[in-house]
Amino acid sequence: MTQELINTLHLSEIEDHREITQVLLTHFSEASTIDIGKHKYQKRGQENFMIVSLNKENKISNVELSEGFPKEELDHISSTIQEKLVDNQVIKIGQLVAFSGEKITTHFNYKDMFQILPINSEAPHLDQAWGDHPFLLQFKYTGCSDVMLDNLRRARKGNVLVRILNAILNPWVSSVLQFAEFSWVYGDPPDMTSRWSQHGYA
């Protein structure tokens, strides 16, 4: 991989190279896996392609271009990466609903990094002592202009904090699942008929 390609893809300026591959996927619309950590990006119906190799640390270790890959397209990719992942990086406040084995009734903040807040009285909550008691976790994260990447950053930061809190706090702490999950549940009494329902909290 040439220094020109390193500069073009801004590899030394971006910590998480997986975000670069997300920009590439958006640009090309399609990608195929050639080998472990090796992916081919190519627009449908076009001969030009880009092959990107990731190492075990998810860093881009090599980039191959098809012969005659248009410089104009490469310049467009470079400017898109710069716009979304280098420029326009701003500190934002993220929020997610998390759960604790005990009801959260007070506020707690750690410096200016994150804070824990109880849910308001109108939000769904448990009346019993044991169970998943919802609370709010608010935190700082570095956002960007790309909506999808911004959402991924927010979710990633929130989930990291939840895992840290779960490791140091008693009782346990967990977060809402990021992907849909279903299970059999009972209906409300007196109708106890089972139904297939999605997990979630809002």
TORBA-636876 format. One record per atom (N, C-alpha, C, O, CB): residue number from 0; y, z, x. Coordinates in steps of 0.02 Angstrom, whole numbers, plus 50000, padded with zeros to 5 digits. Glycine has a CB too. Layout:
N
NUM|Y|Z|X
...
! end
This chain:
202
0|49941|50000|50042
0|50000|50000|50000
0|50062|50000|50045
0|50068|50040|50091
0|50000|50061|49952
1|50107|49954|50030
1|50167|49947|50071
1|50220|49999|50053
1|50219|50027|49998
1|50195|49876|50064
2|50266|50010|50099
2|50321|50055|50086
2|50364|50029|50029
2|50394|50068|49991
2|50364|50065|50149
3|50367|49963|50022
3|50406|49933|49968
3|50378|49954|49900
3|50415|49970|49854
3|50407|49857|49974
4|50311|49953|49894
4|50280|49974|49831
4|50290|50048|49819
4|50300|50070|49762
4|50206|49956|49830
5|50286|50088|49872
5|50298|50160|49865
5|50368|50172|49838
5|50378|50214|49794
5|50290|50196|49933
6|50416|50135|49864
6|50485|50142|49841
6|50493|50114|49770
6|50529|50143|49729
6|50532|50106|49888
7|50460|50058|49756
7|50466|50026|49691
7|50441|50072|49635
7|50472|50075|49582
7|50427|49961|49690
8|50386|50107|49648
8|50356|50151|49597
8|50383|50223|49602
8|50363|50266|49564
8|50281|50152|49604
9|50428|50234|49649
9|50461|50300|49657
9|50409|50355|49669
9|50416|50411|49644
9|50502|50317|49594
10|50358|50340|49708
10|50303|50388|49717
10|50325|50452|49751
10|50301|50506|49734
10|50248|50357|49758
11|50371|50447|49799
11|50393|50507|49834
11|50444|50549|49795
11|50459|50605|49814
11|50423|50488|49901
12|50469|50521|49740
12|50520|50556|49700
12|50490|50591|49639
12|50523|50632|49608
12|50573|50508|49677
13|50427|50576|49623
13|50396|50601|49561
13|50336|50644|49579
13|50292|50622|49616
13|50376|50543|49514
14|50335|50705|49553
14|50281|50751|49570
14|50216|50733|49534
14|50163|50732|49565
14|50301|50822|49554
15|50220|50720|49469
15|50160|50707|49429
15|50151|50631|49422
15|50184|50600|49381
15|50166|50741|49360
16|50107|50603|49462
16|50096|50531|49460
16|50061|50507|49397
16|50061|50447|49382
16|50056|50510|49521
17|50032|50553|49359
17|50002|50533|49295
17|50055|50507|49247
17|50041|50465|49204
17|49964|50592|49263
18|50116|50531|49255
18|50170|50506|49213
18|50187|50434|49230
18|50206|50395|49187
18|50233|50550|49220
19|50180|50416|49293
19|50191|50346|49313
19|50139|50301|49280
19|50156|50247|49256
19|50188|50339|49391
20|50077|50323|49279
20|50025|50283|49248
20|50037|50276|49172
20|50018|50226|49142
20|49956|50314|49261
21|50068|50327|49142
21|50084|50322|49071
21|50138|50269|49059
21|50134|50231|49011
21|50108|50390|49044
22|50187|50266|49104
22|50238|50214|49099
22|50206|50145|49108
22|50223|50097|49072
22|50295|50225|49152
23|50160|50139|49155
23|50126|50076|49166
23|50085|50055|49105
23|50085|49996|49086
23|50080|50080|49228
24|50052|50103|49074
24|50012|50087|49015
24|50057|50063|48958
24|50040|50017|48922
24|49972|50149|48992
25|50115|50094|48951
25|50162|50072|48899
25|50187|50002|48914
25|50194|49961|48868
25|50222|50121|48895
26|50199|49987|48977
26|50224|49920|48996
26|50171|49867|48985
26|50185|49815|48954
26|50246|49920|49069
27|50110|49879|49009
27|50058|49828|49006
27|50020|49828|48939
27|49990|49778|48920
27|50009|49837|49062
28|50022|49885|48904
28|49988|49894|48839
28|49913|49902|48846
28|49881|49929|48800
28|50002|49835|48794
29|49882|49880|48900
29|49810|49886|48908
29|49793|49907|48979
29|49829|49891|49027
29|49776|49820|48891
30|49737|49944|48985
30|49712|49964|49051
30|49637|49969|49047
30|49609|49987|48995
30|49744|50031|49074
31|49604|49954|49101
31|49531|49960|49105
31|49512|49998|49169
31|49547|49993|49220
31|49497|49889|49104
32|49458|50035|49166
32|49435|50074|49223
32|49387|50031|49264
32|49336|50008|49239
32|49401|50139|49200
33|49404|50022|49327
33|49361|49983|49373
33|49311|50029|49408
33|49252|50011|49415
33|49404|49946|49425
34|49335|50087|49428
34|49294|50136|49463
34|49325|50204|49450
34|49377|50208|49418
34|49288|50120|49540
35|49294|50257|49475
35|49322|50324|49466
35|49391|50327|49498
35|49399|50316|49558
35|49275|50377|49497
36|49441|50342|49457
36|49509|50348|49481
36|49543|50282|49496
36|49597|50281|49525
36|49510|50389|49542
37|49512|50226|49476
37|49540|50160|49490
37|49548|50121|49425
37|49499|50109|49390
37|49495|50121|49540
38|49610|50101|49409
38|49624|50071|49344
38|49663|50006|49353
38|49705|49999|49397
38|49664|50120|49301
39|49646|49959|49310
39|49677|49893|49311
39|49723|49886|49250
39|49700|49893|49193
39|49624|49836|49312
40|49786|49871|49262
40|49836|49862|49208
40|49851|49788|49203
40|49867|49755|49253
40|49900|49903|49222
41|49847|49762|49142
41|49857|49690|49132
41|49876|49677|49059
41|49845|49704|49014
41|49794|49650|49152
42|49927|49635|49049
42|49946|49616|48982
42|49895|49566|48954
42|49871|49523|48990
42|50017|49587|48980
43|49880|49572|48891
43|49831|49528|48860
43|49856|49455|48864
43|49913|49440|48847
43|49819|49548|48787
44|49812|49412|48886
44|49827|49341|48890
44|49864|49320|48953
44|49882|49262|48960
44|49867|49321|48832
45|49878|49368|48999
45|49912|49351|49061
45|49866|49361|49121
45|49821|49403|49119
45|49976|49393|49069
46|49878|49322|49174
46|49836|49327|49234
46|49859|49382|49281
46|49819|49409|49319
46|49835|49260|49270
47|49923|49398|49280
47|49950|49448|49327
47|49923|49517|49309
47|49917|49534|49250
47|50026|49448|49326
48|49908|49557|49360
48|49883|49625|49348
48|49904|49670|49406
48|49926|49648|49459
48|49806|49625|49341
49|49896|49735|49393
49|49909|49786|49443
49|49850|49834|49443
49|49829|49858|49390
49|49976|49824|49429
50|49824|49850|49502
50|49769|49897|49508
50|49796|49960|49542
50|49824|49957|49597
50|49709|49867|49549
51|49787|50017|49509
51|49813|50081|49534
51|49755|50129|49547
51|49712|50139|49504
51|49863|50112|49483
52|49754|50158|49607
52|49702|50206|49625
52|49732|50276|49629
52|49785|50286|49659
52|49669|50187|49693
53|49698|50325|49598
53|49718|50395|49600
53|49668|50435|49640
53|49608|50424|49635
53|49725|50424|49528
54|49693|50482|49681
54|49646|50524|49719
54|49628|50586|49677
54|49645|50589|49618
54|49678|50546|49787
55|49593|50633|49707
55|49569|50691|49670
55|49626|50736|49646
55|49617|50774|49599
55|49522|50732|49713
56|49683|50730|49678
56|49741|50770|49657
56|49785|50732|49606
56|49841|50753|49591
56|49784|50789|49718
57|49758|50676|49580
57|49794|50634|49532
57|49859|50606|49561
57|49907|50595|49525
57|49809|50674|49469
58|49859|50594|49626
58|49914|50560|49659
58|49894|50487|49670
58|49836|50472|49684
58|49932|50595|49727
59|49943|50442|49662
59|49929|50371|49673
59|49919|50359|49747
59|49965|50370|49787
59|49987|50326|49645
60|49859|50338|49765
60|49843|50328|49836
60|49846|50255|49857
60|49852|50239|49916
60|49774|50355|49850
61|49842|50210|49808
61|49846|50138|49825
61|49865|50098|49764
61|49848|50115|49707
61|49778|50114|49853
62|49901|50043|49776
62|49921|49996|49723
62|49909|49926|49748
62|49930|49907|49802
62|49996|50007|49702
63|49874|49886|49707
63|49861|49816|49724
63|49891|49771|49669
63|49884|49785|49610
63|49784|49802|49732
64|49924|49719|49691
64|49953|49671|49644
64|49916|49605|49648
64|49894|49584|49701
64|50028|49660|49658
65|49909|49572|49590
65|49880|49506|49591
65|49925|49458|49628
65|49986|49470|49634
65|49867|49481|49518
66|49896|49404|49654
66|49935|49356|49691
66|49989|49325|49646
66|49975|49303|49590
66|49890|49300|49721
67|50050|49323|49671
67|50104|49294|49633
67|50132|49338|49578
67|50164|49314|49532
67|50081|49230|49603
68|50119|49404|49583
68|50146|49450|49531
68|50222|49443|49530
68|50255|49450|49582
68|50125|49524|49546
69|50252|49430|49471
69|50323|49415|49468
69|50367|49473|49492
69|50358|49530|49471
69|50342|49397|49397
70|50414|49457|49536
70|50459|49508|49561
70|50502|49535|49504
70|50519|49594|49504
70|50503|49480|49617
71|50520|49493|49457
71|50562|49516|49401
71|50526|49570|49361
71|50557|49618|49339
71|50581|49456|49356
72|50461|49561|49351
72|50423|49611|49313
72|50417|49675|49353
72|50421|49729|49324
72|50353|49583|49295
73|50406|49670|49417
73|50402|49729|49460
73|50468|49767|49460
73|50469|49828|49458
73|50382|49709|49531
74|50523|49730|49462
74|50589|49762|49460
74|50599|49798|49393
74|50628|49852|49391
74|50644|49709|49471
75|50575|49767|49339
75|50581|49798|49273
75|50541|49863|49270
75|50565|49914|49244
75|50557|49750|49218
76|50480|49862|49297
76|50439|49923|49300
76|50474|49977|49340
76|50475|50035|49320
76|50369|49908|49330
77|50502|49958|49396
77|50536|50006|49439
77|50595|50038|49404
77|50604|50099|49408
77|50560|49971|49503
78|50635|49998|49370
78|50694|50025|49336
78|50674|50069|49277
78|50708|50118|49262
78|50739|49967|49311
79|50619|50052|49244
79|50594|50093|49188
79|50571|50161|49213
79|50587|50213|49183
79|50537|50058|49151
80|50534|50161|49269
80|50511|50224|49298
80|50571|50267|49319
80|50572|50327|49307
80|50465|50211|49359
81|50620|50235|49349
81|50679|50273|49371
81|50716|50303|49311
81|50738|50360|49313
81|50726|50228|49411
82|50723|50263|49258
82|50759|50286|49199
82|50723|50345|49165
82|50755|50394|49145
82|50768|50229|49148
83|50656|50340|49160
83|50619|50390|49122
83|50597|50451|49163
83|50593|50506|49137
83|50559|50358|49092
84|50584|50440|49229
84|50553|50493|49268
84|50595|50519|49326
84|50579|50571|49355
84|50488|50469|49294
85|50648|50483|49343
85|50690|50505|49399
85|50759|50525|49373
85|50782|50582|49384
85|50698|50449|49452
86|50792|50480|49338
86|50857|50495|49308
86|50845|50529|49240
86|50789|50531|49214
86|50900|50431|49300
87|50898|50555|49211
87|50897|50582|49143
87|50846|50639|49135
87|50818|50649|49080
87|50880|50527|49094
88|50835|50678|49188
88|50792|50736|49184
88|50836|50796|49166
88|50882|50814|49203
88|50754|50748|49251
89|50823|50827|49109
89|50866|50881|49085
89|50824|50942|49066
89|50766|50936|49045
89|50907|50857|49024
90|50853|51001|49073
90|50820|51062|49054
90|50824|51070|48978
90|50878|51066|48949
90|50851|51124|49089
91|50767|51079|48946
91|50764|51087|48874
91|50727|51153|48856
91|50696|51184|48899
91|50728|51027|48841
92|50733|51171|48793
92|50697|51229|48768
92|50640|51205|48723
92|50652|51170|48674
92|50745|51277|48728
93|50580|51224|48742
93|50521|51207|48702
93|50498|51267|48662
93|50513|51324|48679
93|50465|51181|48746
94|50462|51254|48609
94|50436|51308|48567
94|50367|51289|48541
94|50354|51231|48523
94|50483|51323|48509
95|50322|51338|48539
95|50258|51328|48507
95|50236|51392|48473
95|50259|51446|48490
95|50204|51305|48559
96|50192|51384|48424
96|50162|51441|48391
96|50100|51461|48430
96|50056|51420|48443
96|50145|51425|48316
97|50097|51525|48449
97|50038|51551|48483
97|50011|51609|48441
97|50041|51629|48392
97|50055|51574|48556
98|49954|51635|48461
98|49921|51688|48423
98|49901|51745|48468
98|49884|51735|48526
98|49860|51661|48385
99|49903|51805|48441
99|49884|51865|48478
99|49836|51906|48436
99|49835|51901|48375
99|49946|51907|48496
100|49795|51946|48470
100|49748|51990|48435
100|49782|52047|48399
100|49752|52080|48357
100|49698|52017|48483
101|49846|52059|48416
101|49885|52110|48382
101|49951|52078|48358
101|49975|52030|48387
101|49899|52171|48429
102|49979|52107|48305
102|50041|52080|48277
102|50099|52091|48325
102|50108|52146|48351
102|50056|52112|48209
103|50139|52038|48337
103|50198|52042|48379
103|50257|52062|48335
103|50274|52027|48287
103|50212|51975|48416
104|50289|52119|48351
104|50343|52144|48309
104|50409|52149|48346
104|50461|52162|48316
104|50325|52212|48281
105|50408|52140|48412
105|50470|52146|48452
105|50480|52084|48494
105|50435|52043|48503
105|50467|52208|48496
106|50541|52077|48521
106|50557|52021|48565
106|50543|52040|48637
106|50549|52099|48656
106|50630|52000|48556
107|50525|51991|48676
107|50516|52002|48748
107|50537|51938|48784
107|50519|51883|48763
107|50442|52020|48766
108|50576|51945|48838
108|50593|51886|48877
108|50583|51901|48951
108|50596|51956|48974
108|50666|51864|48864
109|50559|51851|48987
109|50549|51856|49059
109|50602|51814|49094
109|50598|51753|49095
109|50478|51834|49079
110|50653|51850|49122
110|50709|51817|49155
110|50736|51764|49107
110|50748|51778|49049
110|50688|51785|49223
111|50746|51702|49131
111|50769|51649|49087
111|50715|51595|49081
111|50730|51537|49067
111|50834|51618|49112
112|50652|51615|49092
112|50597|51566|49093
112|50564|51558|49025
112|50551|51502|49004
112|50546|51586|49144
113|50550|51615|48992
113|50518|51610|48925
113|50532|51674|48887
113|50552|51725|48915
113|50442|51597|48931
114|50522|51670|48821
114|50527|51729|48780
114|50476|51726|48723
114|50456|51673|48700
114|50598|51737|48753
115|50456|51786|48702
115|50409|51795|48647
115|50448|51824|48588
115|50485|51872|48595
115|50350|51841|48668
116|50438|51795|48529
116|50473|51818|48469
116|50423|51824|48411
116|50376|51785|48406
116|50531|51769|48450
117|50433|51873|48368
117|50392|51877|48308
117|50411|51821|48259
117|50468|51798|48259
117|50398|51946|48273
118|50364|51800|48218
118|50381|51751|48166
118|50423|51785|48113
118|50421|51846|48105
118|50316|51720|48136
119|50462|51746|48076
119|50503|51776|48023
119|50459|51797|47964
119|50401|51776|47959
119|50557|51727|48000
120|50486|51838|47922
120|50447|51868|47868
120|50423|51817|47817
120|50374|51830|47781
120|50488|51921|47833
121|50456|51759|47813
121|50436|51708|47764
121|50378|51665|47789
121|50346|51630|47749
121|50495|51664|47747
122|50364|51666|47854
122|50310|51625|47882
122|50242|51655|47864
122|50236|51716|47855
122|50318|51619|47959
123|50191|51613|47860
123|50124|51640|47847
123|50103|51690|47900
123|50112|51677|47960
123|50073|51582|47843
124|50075|51747|47879
124|50053|51798|47927
124|49993|51835|47899
124|49977|51829|47840
124|50111|51847|47942
125|49961|51873|47942
125|49903|51912|47922
125|49924|51981|47898
125|49968|52013|47927
125|49853|51919|47980
126|49893|52004|47844
126|49905|52072|47820
126|49856|52122|47852
126|49868|52182|47851
126|49900|52075|47745
127|49802|52096|47879
127|49752|52139|47910
127|49768|52150|47984
127|49806|52113|48014
127|49683|52109|47902
128|49738|52201|48013
128|49752|52219|48082
128|49719|52171|48131
128|49749|52154|48183
128|49728|52290|48097
129|49658|52149|48116
129|49621|52107|48163
129|49626|52034|48143
129|49621|52017|48084
129|49547|52128|48167
130|49635|51990|48192
130|49636|51918|48178
130|49687|51882|48221
130|49713|51910|48270
130|49651|51906|48105
131|49701|51820|48204
131|49749|51779|48241
131|49820|51791|48213
131|49838|51763|48162
131|49731|51703|48236
132|49858|51833|48247
132|49926|51848|48225
132|49974|51799|48258
132|49980|51798|48319
132|49945|51922|48243
133|50009|51758|48219
133|50054|51707|48248
133|50118|51738|48276
133|50144|51787|48249
133|50071|51654|48196
134|50142|51708|48330
134|50208|51725|48356
134|50238|51662|48388
134|50203|51612|48397
134|50205|51784|48408
135|50301|51665|48406
135|50335|51607|48436
135|50341|51617|48512
135|50359|51672|48535
135|50404|51597|48405
136|50327|51565|48549
136|50337|51564|48621
136|50389|51510|48636
136|50377|51451|48623
136|50270|51551|48660
137|50446|51530|48663
137|50499|51483|48682
137|50505|51483|48758
137|50498|51535|48790
137|50567|51502|48648
138|50519|51424|48786
138|50518|51418|48859
138|50561|51360|48882
138|50575|51314|48843
138|50447|51410|48884
139|50580|51362|48945
139|50616|51307|48976
139|50567|51257|49006
139|50515|51276|49033
139|50665|51333|49029
140|50584|51194|49000
140|50546|51142|49034
140|50592|51084|49050
140|50646|51078|49020
140|50485|51118|48990
141|50571|51042|49096
141|50612|50984|49115
141|50593|50926|49070
141|50537|50900|49073
141|50601|50965|49190
142|50639|50905|49028
142|50627|50851|48982
142|50650|50784|49010
142|50684|50782|49061
142|50660|50864|48916
143|50632|50730|48975
143|50652|50663|48996
143|50668|50621|48935
143|50661|50644|48879
143|50597|50629|49039
144|50690|50559|48947
144|50712|50516|48892
144|50655|50484|48853
144|50666|50457|48799
144|50757|50463|48919
145|50594|50486|48881
145|50537|50456|48847
145|50506|50508|48800
145|50485|50561|48822
145|50484|50431|48899
146|50504|50493|48736
146|50482|50541|48685
146|50410|50564|48698
146|50396|50624|48695
146|50488|50511|48615
147|50365|50517|48712
147|50295|50535|48722
147|50286|50579|48784
147|50252|50630|48782
147|50253|50472|48729
148|50318|50559|48839
148|50313|50599|48900
148|50346|50667|48891
148|50322|50717|48917
148|50345|50561|48959
149|50402|50668|48855
149|50436|50731|48843
149|50390|50779|48804
149|50386|50838|48820
149|50501|50720|48805
150|50356|50753|48753
150|50310|50794|48713
150|50252|50819|48756
150|50231|50876|48749
150|50283|50754|48654
151|50227|50776|48800
151|50172|50796|48844
151|50194|50851|48892
151|50157|50899|48904
151|50146|50736|48883
152|50254|50844|48919
152|50280|50896|48964
152|50288|50962|48928
152|50269|51015|48954
152|50348|50874|48993
153|50315|50960|48868
153|50325|51021|48829
153|50258|51055|48814
153|50251|51115|48822
153|50363|51006|48765
154|50210|51016|48791
154|50145|51043|48775
154|50110|51071|48836
154|50079|51124|48834
154|50101|50990|48742
155|50116|51035|48893
155|50084|51058|48954
155|50113|51124|48978
155|50077|51169|48998
155|50091|51005|49009
156|50180|51129|48977
156|50213|51191|48999
156|50194|51249|48953
156|50179|51304|48977
156|50289|51182|49001
157|50195|51236|48888
157|50178|51289|48841
157|50107|51313|48849
157|50094|51374|48847
157|50188|51265|48771
158|50060|51268|48859
158|49990|51287|48867
158|49978|51325|48931
158|49936|51370|48934
158|49945|51226|48864
159|50014|51306|48984
159|50008|51344|49047
159|50031|51416|49037
159|49998|51462|49060
159|50050|51310|49103
160|50087|51425|49003
160|50113|51492|48990
160|50064|51533|48947
160|50055|51592|48959
160|50181|51489|48957
161|50035|51501|48898
161|49986|51536|48855
161|49927|51560|48897
161|49903|51616|48888
161|49962|51489|48797
162|49902|51517|48942
162|49846|51538|48984
162|49865|51595|49030
162|49825|51641|49041
162|49821|51478|49026
163|49926|51594|49056
163|49949|51648|49099
163|49953|51713|49059
163|49930|51766|49081
163|50018|51632|49130
164|49984|51710|49000
164|49990|51769|48957
164|49921|51796|48938
164|49911|51856|48935
164|50030|51753|48895
165|49875|51751|48924
165|49808|51772|48905
165|49773|51809|48962
165|49732|51854|48951
165|49766|51713|48883
166|49790|51790|49024
166|49758|51821|49082
166|49786|51891|49097
166|49750|51933|49124
166|49766|51777|49143
167|49849|51903|49080
167|49881|51966|49100
167|49891|52015|49042
167|49906|52073|49053
167|49947|51952|49133
168|49884|51991|48980
168|49898|52035|48923
168|49834|52059|48890
168|49782|52026|48893
168|49942|51999|48873
169|49839|52115|48859
169|49787|52141|48816
169|49820|52161|48751
169|49861|52207|48751
169|49749|52202|48850
170|49805|52130|48694
170|49746|52087|48681
170|49757|52014|48702
170|49807|51997|48734
170|49729|52089|48608
171|49709|51973|48683
171|49709|51902|48702
171|49766|51864|48670
171|49796|51885|48620
171|49643|51871|48683
172|49780|51806|48700
172|49831|51760|48674
172|49801|51690|48674
172|49767|51672|48722
172|49897|51763|48717
173|49814|51651|48622
173|49790|51582|48619
173|49843|51539|48586
173|49892|51566|48560
173|49722|51577|48581
174|49834|51474|48588
174|49882|51428|48558
174|49849|51383|48507
174|49787|51379|48504
174|49915|51385|48612
175|49890|51349|48468
175|49864|51301|48419
175|49831|51244|48456
175|49856|51222|48508
175|49921|51275|48373
176|49776|51220|48430
176|49742|51163|48461
176|49787|51102|48462
176|49823|51089|48414
176|49677|51147|48424
177|49785|51065|48518
177|49827|51005|48524
177|49797|50945|48488
177|49832|50897|48474
177|49837|50988|48598
178|49732|50949|48473
178|49698|50895|48438
178|49666|50921|48375
178|49648|50980|48371
178|49646|50861|48484
179|49660|50878|48327
179|49632|50899|48262
179|49561|50925|48270
179|49520|50894|48303
179|49634|50841|48212
180|49548|50982|48238
180|49481|51010|48237
180|49466|51034|48167
180|49508|51064|48134
180|49473|51069|48289
181|49406|51020|48144
181|49386|51037|48076
181|49326|51084|48076
181|49288|51086|48124
181|49370|50973|48036
182|49319|51121|48021
182|49259|51163|48012
182|49251|51178|47938
182|49296|51167|47898
182|49265|51229|48054
183|49192|51205|47920
183|49180|51225|47851
183|49214|51292|47838
183|49209|51338|47878
183|49104|51230|47837
184|49249|51296|47781
184|49283|51359|47762
184|49269|51373|47688
184|49254|51328|47649
184|49360|51354|47775
185|49274|51438|47671
185|49267|51458|47601
185|49331|51444|47563
185|49385|51445|47591
185|49248|51532|47596
186|49324|51431|47498
186|49382|51426|47454
186|49406|51496|47436
186|49373|51545|47450
186|49366|51387|47392
187|49465|51499|47405
187|49493|51564|47385
187|49452|51593|47328
187|49429|51556|47284
187|49566|51557|47365
188|49442|51659|47328
188|49406|51691|47272
188|49442|51677|47206
188|49503|51672|47207
188|49399|51767|47284
189|49408|51671|47150
189|49335|51681|47145
189|49294|51619|47163
189|49233|51622|47166
189|49317|51703|47076
190|49327|51563|47174
190|49292|51502|47192
190|49275|51504|47267
190|49320|51494|47308
190|49334|51438|47175
191|49213|51516|47284
191|49193|51522|47355
191|49158|51460|47379
191|49120|51462|47428
191|49147|51582|47364
192|49171|51403|47346
192|49141|51340|47366
192|49166|51320|47435
192|49226|51323|47449
192|49155|51285|47315
193|49120|51300|47478
193|49140|51280|47546
193|49173|51212|47545
193|49158|51169|47504
193|49079|51279|47592
194|49220|51202|47593
194|49253|51137|47600
194|49265|51125|47674
194|49271|51171|47714
194|49319|51133|47560
195|49270|51062|47691
195|49281|51040|47760
195|49356|51036|47772
195|49389|50992|47743
195|49246|50972|47775
196|49386|51079|47814
196|49458|51082|47821
196|49479|51081|47894
196|49442|51101|47940
196|49484|51145|47787
197|49541|51059|47904
197|49568|51054|47971
197|49601|51121|47990
197|49634|51153|47950
197|49619|50997|47975
198|49591|51140|48054
198|49625|51199|48081
198|49699|51183|48089
198|49718|51126|48102
198|49593|51221|48147
199|49741|51234|48083
199|49812|51222|48095
199|49854|51278|48069
199|49832|51319|48028
199|49834|51158|48064
200|49916|51280|48092
200|49965|51329|48069
200|50033|51297|48068
200|50051|51261|48115
200|49964|51393|48114
201|50071|51309|48015
201|50139|51282|48011
201|50182|51332|47973
201|50242|51320|47964
201|50140|51211|47976
! end
